[in-house]
Amino acid sequence: MKKHDLSTIMRRAWVIARTTGKAFAVALAKSWQLYRLAKRMRAGVVRFAYEKTDGTLRRAVGTLKDTAELIKGTGRPDDGQTVKYYDVEAGGFRSFRSANLVAIY
């Protein structure tokens, strides 16, 4: 782990705490869970679930490995509120709110 990773984890935890109103300890635990998810997705394909905006549960199979050639636009800068991933089943990029992660399989 690098110093930048810890900075990202703490920044995301504060964003989650501010947007959801939950205790910082809960937000920090969620932020660590998101860090582990991103680390596993950079290594290969991962199954995980998150709550969509309409309240339904979405089970996804995503990766971040070898996706650089699939990026078409410039994208938006990372604000800590969303997690972007390449959906293997749908064949495209997707994102979800960082506070809505439910489980990693």
Protein Blocks (a to p, Z undefined) as FASTA:
>chain_A
ZZklmmmmmmmmmmmmmmnopafklmmmmmmmmmmmmmmmmnmccddddddfkopacddd
ddfehklmmpmblojadehlaccdddfklopacdddfklpfbdZZ
